Amino acid sequence: LPQTRGLAPLTMVRRVRLFTMPCPQCRRAHRLIVPIWWLRPQQPSMAISAQAKAADTKIFALAGKVRTTGLIEVPMGITLREIVFDIGGGIPDGGTFKAAQTGGPSGGCIPAEHLDTPMEYESLKKLGSIMGSGGLIVMDIHNERLDEYRHMTMELMFAERNHVCAACVMNGNCELQGSAAAIGMDHVRYDYLHPDLPVDASHDRFVMDHNRCILCTRCVLVCDEIEGAHVWDVMGRGVNSRIISDLNSPWGNSQACTSCGKCVQVCPTGALTPHGSTVAEMEKHHDFLRWILDGREKRQWSYRGTDGENTEDDRGQADPAQDKRAAQTRPAPAERKAAS
């Protein structure tokens, strides 16, 4: 009987529901009796136990990039991995799971690193998602529509500013250039704007070229959250947006800038570079950022001020000038690797 044993060892029909669905050919409404599969690991000949009957269940509409789609009824607490791979049969054509959207349009996306998350209200709430009406859309890493959006976004980045790779100091080491090559972009379908934006070379050590800026705001975030100086900000709207320093004053006149160079190292393009860099000469390193954050979290540094007291406060927030000195005196990557 389907109430005690389903078509497979993991499936049992617990109830059926009546749906009225329009036929796309005759355009008439037909009534369908759809079984709601109650999926829970069971022995092939085991009847539903009292504990299984008392367990709370939830109906999901499983859709997207899975082999088996449809309405399923599962016990609360089942993991997303079990739903996608055990019940849904996994990703078609050997694809790789990327994310799953729960809760419909008002819900959120659960990435691959949270596949073992229990499907219950509190667990989804911690990830910023909701159970909602039970919608569950599975996505893989290859999606034609998403690929088209990636191409379009990348092409608009190149068309919006003056990204001439052959004359850029970051040629060969540019994240924008590498991302475009990774998705197979070989041309731009949109008209280039060719804006005539200024180059701020007023700083003693660094140069800001707005023509190569993609407005990623990495410099704004690292200067504010890591260095604590908040030199950079965003001015304007839309295509007229621009990164500015100290309320749109020249970078060299900034009294808040500590000349630490964190913004230069995290910049993905040739917008922020040291003075005197030539074509294809610039190579940036992001490892210092993780090194500083790990040092703060583990309280590895014990700087002493003139009064003999530790300059780090109780929250582990170091002074920006100390981070600068630490970054300048940190060992080279090869030395750190040998020491570890």
C-alpha positions as CSV (number, residue, x, y, z in Angstrom):
1,L,0.0,0.0,0.0
2,P,1.3,3.5,-0.7
3,Q,0.5,4.5,2.9
4,T,3.1,2.1,4.2
5,R,5.5,1.7,1.3
6,G,6.1,3.9,-1.7
7,L,7.6,3.4,-5.1
8,A,11.1,3.8,-3.6
9,P,12.4,2.9,-0.1
10,L,12.5,6.6,0.8
11,T,9.0,7.6,-0.4
12,M,5.5,7.1,1.0
13,V,2.2,8.7,0.0
14,R,0.7,10.4,3.1
15,R,-2.1,12.3,1.4
16,V,-3.4,13.5,-1.9
17,R,-4.7,16.9,-2.9
18,L,-7.2,18.1,-5.6
19,F,-5.9,20.7,-7.9
20,T,-7.7,22.5,-10.8
21,M,-5.2,23.3,-13.6
22,P,-5.9,24.7,-17.1
23,C,-4.8,22.6,-20.0
24,P,-2.4,24.6,-22.4
25,Q,-3.9,22.8,-25.4
26,C,-7.6,22.7,-25.0
27,R,-7.6,25.7,-22.6
28,R,-10.1,23.9,-20.3
29,A,-9.8,23.4,-16.6
30,H,-9.1,19.9,-15.5
31,R,-9.1,18.5,-12.0
32,L,-6.1,16.5,-11.0
33,I,-5.5,14.3,-8.0
34,V,-1.8,14.9,-7.1
35,P,-0.1,12.8,-4.4
36,I,1.9,14.6,-1.8
37,W,5.0,12.6,-1.1
38,W,6.0,12.3,2.5
39,L,9.7,11.6,2.3
40,R,11.5,10.3,5.4
41,P,14.1,7.5,5.6
42,Q,12.1,4.3,6.3
43,Q,12.7,0.5,6.1
44,P,11.0,-0.8,2.9
45,S,8.3,-2.7,4.9
46,M,8.1,-0.5,8.0
47,A,4.7,1.2,8.7
48,I,4.5,4.8,9.8
49,S,5.6,5.0,13.5
50,A,3.8,7.1,16.1
51,Q,6.8,9.4,16.2
52,A,6.6,10.0,12.4
53,K,2.9,10.6,12.6
54,A,3.4,13.2,15.3
55,A,6.3,15.0,13.5
56,D,5.6,18.4,12.0
57,T,5.8,18.4,8.2
58,K,6.1,21.1,5.6
59,I,5.0,21.1,1.9
60,F,7.6,22.5,-0.5
61,A,7.2,23.2,-4.2
62,L,10.6,21.9,-5.4
63,A,11.6,23.5,-8.7
64,G,14.6,24.6,-10.7
65,K,17.8,22.7,-11.5
66,V,16.9,19.4,-10.0
67,R,16.2,16.1,-11.7
68,T,12.8,15.6,-10.0
69,T,10.5,18.5,-9.4
70,G,7.0,18.8,-7.8
71,L,5.2,19.1,-4.5
72,I,6.9,17.3,-1.6
73,E,6.0,17.0,2.0
74,V,9.0,16.6,4.3
75,P,9.5,16.5,8.1
76,M,10.6,19.7,9.7
77,G,14.4,19.7,10.3
78,I,15.3,17.8,7.2
79,T,18.4,19.3,5.6
80,L,18.5,21.2,2.3
81,R,21.1,18.6,1.1
82,E,18.6,15.8,1.6
83,I,15.9,17.6,-0.3
84,V,18.1,18.5,-3.2
85,F,20.1,15.4,-3.7
86,D,18.1,12.5,-2.0
87,I,14.6,13.7,-3.0
88,G,15.2,15.9,-6.0
89,G,17.8,13.6,-7.4
90,G,20.6,16.1,-7.6
91,I,21.6,18.6,-10.3
92,P,21.0,17.5,-13.9
93,D,23.9,16.7,-16.2
94,G,26.3,16.5,-13.4
95,G,26.0,20.2,-12.6
96,T,27.2,21.9,-9.4
97,F,24.8,23.3,-6.8
98,K,25.0,27.0,-6.4
99,A,22.1,28.2,-4.2
100,A,18.5,27.6,-3.4
101,Q,15.8,30.3,-3.0
102,T,13.2,29.7,-0.3
103,G,10.1,31.5,0.7
104,G,9.2,32.8,-2.8
105,P,10.0,36.4,-3.9
106,S,10.2,37.7,-0.3
107,G,12.6,34.9,0.8
108,G,16.3,34.6,0.4
109,C,19.0,32.5,-1.2
110,I,20.9,29.7,0.7
111,P,24.4,29.2,-0.8
112,A,26.2,25.9,-1.2
113,E,28.2,26.3,2.1
114,H,24.9,26.0,4.0
115,L,23.6,22.9,2.3
116,D,23.4,21.1,5.7
117,T,21.1,23.7,7.1
118,P,17.9,22.2,8.7
119,M,14.8,23.3,6.9
120,E,13.0,24.9,9.9
121,Y,12.0,28.4,10.7
122,E,14.8,29.4,13.1
123,S,17.6,28.0,11.0
124,L,16.4,29.8,7.9
125,K,15.9,33.0,9.8
126,K,19.6,33.0,10.9
127,L,20.5,32.8,7.2
128,G,18.3,35.8,6.3
129,S,15.7,33.6,4.6
130,I,12.2,32.5,5.4
131,M,10.0,29.4,5.0
132,G,7.2,31.4,3.4
133,S,4.7,29.6,1.3
134,G,7.0,26.7,0.7
135,G,8.7,27.7,-2.6
136,L,12.1,26.1,-3.2
137,I,14.0,26.9,-6.3
138,V,17.3,25.2,-6.9
139,M,20.0,26.9,-9.0
140,D,23.3,25.6,-10.3
141,I,26.4,27.5,-11.3
142,H,25.5,27.5,-15.0
143,N,22.4,29.5,-15.9
144,E,21.8,31.0,-19.3
145,R,20.0,34.0,-17.9
146,L,22.6,34.7,-15.2
147,D,25.4,34.3,-17.7
148,E,23.8,36.8,-19.9
149,Y,23.4,39.2,-17.0
150,R,27.1,38.7,-16.2
151,H,28.1,39.5,-19.7
152,M,25.9,42.6,-19.8
153,T,27.2,43.9,-16.5
154,M,30.8,43.4,-17.5
155,E,30.3,45.1,-20.9
156,L,28.6,48.1,-19.2
157,M,31.6,48.4,-16.8
158,F,34.0,48.6,-19.8
159,A,31.7,51.0,-21.7
160,E,31.1,53.3,-18.8
161,R,34.8,54.4,-18.2
162,N,38.0,54.3,-20.2
163,H,39.4,50.8,-19.7
164,V,42.1,50.5,-22.2
165,C,44.0,47.4,-21.1
166,A,47.0,47.8,-23.4
167,A,47.9,51.2,-21.7
168,C,47.0,50.3,-18.2
169,V,49.4,49.8,-15.3
170,M,47.4,46.7,-14.2
171,N,47.5,44.9,-17.6
172,G,47.9,41.2,-16.9
173,N,47.1,41.6,-13.2
174,C,43.7,43.3,-13.3
175,E,40.7,41.7,-11.6
176,L,38.3,43.3,-14.1
177,Q,40.4,42.0,-17.0
178,G,40.6,38.6,-15.5
179,S,36.8,38.4,-14.8
180,A,36.0,39.4,-18.4
181,A,38.3,36.7,-19.7
182,A,36.8,34.1,-17.3
183,I,33.3,34.6,-18.6
184,G,34.5,34.6,-22.3
185,M,33.8,38.3,-23.0
186,D,35.6,39.3,-26.2
187,H,33.7,42.4,-27.3
188,V,31.4,45.2,-26.0
189,R,28.0,45.5,-27.5
190,Y,27.3,49.0,-26.1
191,D,28.6,52.4,-27.1
192,Y,31.6,53.6,-25.2
193,L,30.9,56.8,-23.2
194,H,34.6,58.0,-23.3
195,P,34.2,60.3,-20.3
196,D,36.9,62.9,-19.7
197,L,37.5,62.3,-15.9
198,P,40.2,63.9,-13.9
199,V,43.3,62.2,-12.5
200,D,44.2,63.1,-8.9
201,A,48.0,63.0,-8.5
202,S,48.2,65.4,-5.6
203,H,49.1,62.7,-3.1
204,D,52.8,62.2,-2.3
205,R,52.8,58.4,-2.9
206,F,49.6,57.5,-4.8
207,V,47.5,58.4,-7.8
208,M,43.7,58.2,-8.3
209,D,42.6,57.8,-11.9
210,H,38.8,58.1,-12.1
211,N,38.8,56.9,-15.7
212,R,39.6,53.3,-14.6
213,C,37.4,53.3,-11.5
214,I,34.5,50.8,-11.5
215,L,32.9,52.1,-8.3
216,C,33.3,48.9,-6.4
217,T,33.7,51.0,-3.2
218,R,36.4,48.6,-1.8
219,C,38.5,51.7,-1.0
220,V,35.6,53.2,0.9
221,L,35.1,50.1,3.0
222,V,38.7,49.3,3.8
223,C,39.4,53.0,4.7
224,D,36.4,53.2,6.9
225,E,36.1,49.7,8.5
226,I,39.8,48.7,8.7
227,E,41.9,51.8,8.7
228,G,39.2,53.9,10.5
229,A,40.1,57.1,8.6
230,H,37.0,57.3,6.2
231,V,38.9,59.4,3.6
232,W,36.9,58.0,0.7
233,D,33.2,58.4,-0.2
234,V,30.9,58.3,-3.2
235,M,29.6,61.5,-4.8
236,G,26.8,61.8,-7.5
237,R,24.3,59.4,-8.9
238,G,24.2,56.8,-11.7
239,V,26.8,57.3,-14.4
240,N,28.0,60.5,-12.8
241,S,29.0,58.8,-9.6
242,R,32.6,59.2,-8.5
243,I,34.9,58.3,-5.6
244,I,35.9,61.4,-3.7
245,S,38.3,62.1,-0.8
246,D,37.4,64.4,2.1
247,L,34.3,66.1,0.7
248,N,35.7,66.3,-2.8
249,S,39.0,67.9,-2.0
250,P,42.3,66.8,-3.5
251,W,43.7,63.6,-2.1
252,G,46.9,65.3,-1.2
253,N,45.2,67.9,0.9
254,S,43.4,65.2,3.0
255,Q,44.2,65.5,6.7
256,A,42.6,62.2,7.5
257,C,44.6,60.1,5.1
258,T,47.3,58.1,6.9
259,S,49.1,57.1,3.6
260,C,48.8,53.4,4.6
261,G,48.1,52.2,1.1
262,K,45.3,49.8,2.0
263,C,42.9,51.4,-0.6
264,V,45.6,51.0,-3.3
265,Q,46.1,47.3,-2.6
266,V,42.4,46.3,-2.5
267,C,41.5,48.3,-5.7
268,P,40.7,45.7,-8.4
269,T,41.8,47.9,-11.4
270,G,44.4,50.6,-12.1
271,A,42.3,53.4,-10.5
272,L,44.5,53.5,-7.4
273,T,48.2,53.0,-8.0
274,P,51.6,54.2,-6.6
275,H,53.4,57.1,-8.3
276,G,55.6,56.1,-11.1
277,S,54.0,52.8,-12.1
278,T,54.4,51.9,-15.8
279,V,52.3,49.8,-18.1
280,A,51.7,46.2,-16.9
281,E,54.0,46.8,-13.9
282,M,51.5,47.0,-11.1
283,E,50.8,43.9,-9.0
284,K,48.6,44.1,-5.9
285,H,48.5,41.9,-2.9
286,H,45.4,41.3,-0.7
287,D,47.0,39.0,1.8
288,F,47.8,41.9,4.2
289,L,44.1,42.4,4.9
290,R,43.5,38.9,6.2
291,W,46.8,39.2,8.1
292,I,45.6,42.4,9.9
293,L,42.1,41.0,10.6
294,D,43.5,37.8,12.0
295,G,45.9,39.7,14.2
296,R,43.2,41.8,15.6
297,E,40.9,38.9,16.2
298,K,43.5,36.8,18.0
299,R,45.1,39.8,19.7
300,Q,48.5,38.8,18.5
301,W,50.0,42.3,18.7
302,S,50.9,44.0,22.0
303,Y,52.0,47.5,21.1
304,R,53.0,49.6,24.1
305,G,52.6,53.4,24.2
306,T,54.8,55.9,26.0
307,D,52.9,55.3,29.2
308,G,53.5,51.6,29.1
309,E,49.8,50.7,28.5
310,N,48.6,48.5,25.7
311,T,47.4,50.6,22.8
312,E,44.7,48.1,21.9
313,D,41.4,48.6,23.7
314,D,39.3,45.9,25.3
315,R,37.4,45.3,22.1
316,G,40.5,44.4,20.2
317,Q,40.4,47.5,18.0
318,A,43.9,48.6,17.1
319,D,44.9,52.1,16.3
320,P,45.0,52.8,12.5
321,A,48.6,54.0,12.7
322,Q,49.6,50.6,14.3
323,D,48.0,48.7,11.4
324,K,50.0,50.8,9.1
325,R,53.3,50.0,10.9
326,A,52.3,46.4,11.1
327,A,51.6,46.2,7.4
328,Q,55.0,47.8,6.6
329,T,56.9,45.5,8.9
330,R,55.1,42.3,8.2
331,P,57.2,39.4,6.8
332,A,57.3,38.6,3.1
333,P,54.9,35.8,1.9
334,A,57.8,33.4,1.5
335,E,59.1,34.2,5.0
336,R,55.7,33.7,6.5
337,K,55.3,30.4,4.7
338,A,58.7,29.2,5.9
339,A,57.9,30.3,9.4
340,S,54.6,28.4,9.4
